[in-house]
Amino acid sequence: MSKSIRRLGFSDYIVYVDESGTPQPITKNDVYPVFVLTFVIVRKYTYANYIVPAVQNLKYEFWGHDSINLHSYDIRQKENQFAFLNNQEENQEFMESLSTIMDESNYVIVSSIIDKNKFKDGKRDMYHMAMQFCIERLHSFLLTKNEHGKTTHIVFEGRGKKEDKILKQEFDKVLNNIYDSWQSHAQSYEQTPMEMVIAKKTTNSTGLQIADLLGYPIGRQFLAPNKENRPYEIIERKFYRKGKRNIGKKIFPTS
């Protein structure tokens, strides 16, 4: 990172956020009764010099241009810009190339998994609670990287004007310990300043696309832990750890 960037007080890391599932109460016919919020933490130098070029080259190879958004749902359904994946050979080649990028890229995952079958807290929105869990772990990560006093930007995809305003209010409440002022695990977030960035849905952000690819495999592994899940085999190695402890994956409620 250049000295000029350091003098501005910006963190060496940037965070991209995406979700899987809906933060709404469970319904009778809910086939995916989980809400997953995922933070992808990546060093800016690595992101700009390795991850973005790798993803751009993938797009050039398979589409000939980079005006493509990698959407997990469309890839799984093999539709829209990903209809070519219905060809078995093309599908295998693409998935191997994408898996290589996801595996070899250097990033850290923090993820909150809300079990909608057990979630009973009607006072707080699932999304906001999941965000709090992720921010707590991001704070811990930044401290281990000596990012004290440097502002870390967290990029969220826009959810609508009203929703974005509420989300910003909740974000500020978490950083001000509104929910945890009486608890022993209240954090000193002034040590690791964080700033929310809302990106338009039309933004072609590599970081947001990487985050989008992670949430569904995490949710599927939670719901069916014994079922083969090749993407999760890569993801599991990327979770934030302290020593041997995987603290990057938060499941709530736990019982």
N, C-alpha and C positions, 0 to 999 in steps of 0.2 A: 504494500500500500504506500502511495507517495506521501512525502512529508506534508505536502499542502493539504491532503485529505486528513491526515492525523491532526494538523493544527486546527482544523475546523471542528474537531471533537466528535467525529463520526466513528462508529464502531467498525472494526474490520469484518464484521459479520452482518448479513442481511437475512431476513426470515420471510418465507412465503407460506401462506395459509390456504388450506382448502378443506372441504368437508365431504362426508359420505353419509347418505341417509338424510332424514329430515328431523329437525329438533322439535318434533311435535309428539304429543302423547300417542302411545301405541293404539292401534286400531285392531278390530277383530281379525281382519284378513291381512295383517301386516306380514309380508314375507321377508322383511329385512328389519327386524325389531332392534335396531342399534343405531346410534348416532356417533360418528367418528369425526373428530376435529384434529387435523394434523398440521404441525409446524415443521417446516423444512429449514434447518439452520445451515447456512453455507458461508464459507469465507468468500468475501467479494472477489479477491484475486482469483480463487479457484473457479468461481462462478463465471467471471468475465473471460478468463483465458482458457478454460477447459470445458465446462459444462455447456455453456451457450454455443460455442463452436461445434461441439459434438452433436447437439440437437439440431443445429442448423444444417450440418452435413447430412444428418439422417433425413431431414425433410427434402433437401436437394436430391438425394439419392432416390427416394421413393415417389416424390411429387414433381421435382424439377424446379420448385420454388419454395419459399418459406412462409407463405401466407396461410399456414395451416396451424390449427390449434389441436394439440394432442388431447383428446377427450377420452377418458377412461370408458365411459358408457358406449360411445361410438365404436371404439376399438373392440370392446367385448361383443357388441351386436353386429360388428362388421358391416356398418352402414354409413351412408353419406360419403365423406371423403375417404372412408376406410372400407368401402365395398370390395376393393381389390383383395382384401384379406379372406374372402370366400374361396379364393384359390389357395389350396393347401400349401403349395410350394412357396407362394408369395407370403402367406401368413407365417410360415416357419422362418423364412428369411428375415421378415420384418421384426417378429418377436425376438429372435436371437439378437438382432442389432440393437433393439430397444433395451433388452435385458442386459446387454453388455454395458451400455451407457449407465443404466441404473446401478449396476453392480460396481463398475470401476470408478464412478464419480464419487468424490469425497464430500459427503454431507452428513448431517446428524438429524435424526427424527425425534420429535416429541409428539406424542399423540394421546388424546383423551378419548376413551371409549365409554359411552353412556349406554348401559344396559336398560333398554326401555321396558323390558318385562319387570324390572325391579325398581325403576325410578319412580319415587312417590312424592318428591318435593314439588308441590304445586306453586310455591312462592317464587321460584327462580326458573328462568328459561334455560333449557338444556344447552343451547349454544353458548350462553354467557357463562354458565358453570364450567363447561368444557374449556372455554377460553381461559378462565382463571387457572385451572389446573395446568394448562400449557404454559401460561406466563410464569407461574411459579417455577416450573422446571427450566424454562428459558433463562430466568434470573439466575438460577443455580449454575447453569452452563456458562453464562457470561462471566460470572465470578471466577470460575475455574480457569478461564482464559484471560484473566486480568484485564477485562474490558471496563474497569471501574471508571465511571464518569463520562463514558463515551456513549453517544446516542445510537441506539439500535433501531432501525426502521423495520416494521412488521407490515408486510403487504397482504391485505385482504382483498378478495374480489368483491365488488359492489353487489349489494343485495336489494337495492332500491333506496330512494332518498330517505324515507321514513325509517326503514330498517337500519340504514347506515348511521343515522343520527342516534338511534337508540344504542347501537353497538358501540359507538364512540363514547357515549355516556357510561356504559358498562365497563368499557376498557379503562376509563379514567377512575371509576370506582375501585376496580381491582388494584390499580397502581397506588391508590390512596388508602388501601386497606379498609375500605368501607365495610366489607363483608368479614374481615378477619381481625379487626382491631382488638377484639376480646380474646382471640385465640393465640396460643403459644407459637404458631407457625406464621404469624404476620411477618411480612417481608419488608426490608428496607430498600424499596425500589429506587430511591434516589441514588443508590450506588450504581445502578444500571439503567439510566434513562432510556425509555422506550417511546417511540412515536408511531402511531398508526397511519398507514397509507392505504387509501381506498382506490383500487384500480377498476376502471370500467370493464364490464364484461367483454367488450370488444378488444381489450388490450391483448396483444400477442406476447405474453410474458412467459419466457421459458421456465422461470421459477414457479409460477402458478400452475403451469402444466405438469411439472414434476410433482408438485403437491397433489394435484388432481389424480395422478396415477397411483398414489400410495394409499389413499383412504379406503377404497373398496376391498383390496386384499387384506387389510388389517381387520376390517369388519367381518369379512368372510371367515378369517381364521378364528376370530372370537366365537362366531356362531357354529362353526364346524371345525374344531381344532384337529380332528383326526383325518380330515379330507386333504388330498394333495392340493397344494397351493404354492406353485413355483415362484410367483412374484414375492410372496411373503418370506420365502427362504432368503431372498436378498434383503428385504426390508428388516428382518429380524436382526441382522448384523449391523444395522445402521442406527438402532435406538441409542439414545443418550444413556451412558453408563457411568457409574461411579465405582471404580474397581470392577468387581464382577456383578454388581447389582444393576439390573435393568430398571432404571427409574424414569426412563423416557416414555414408558407405556403405562398410562394411568387408567384403570378400570373402575367405574363407579356406577352403582353401588357395588361394594365388594361382597356383600352377603344379602 
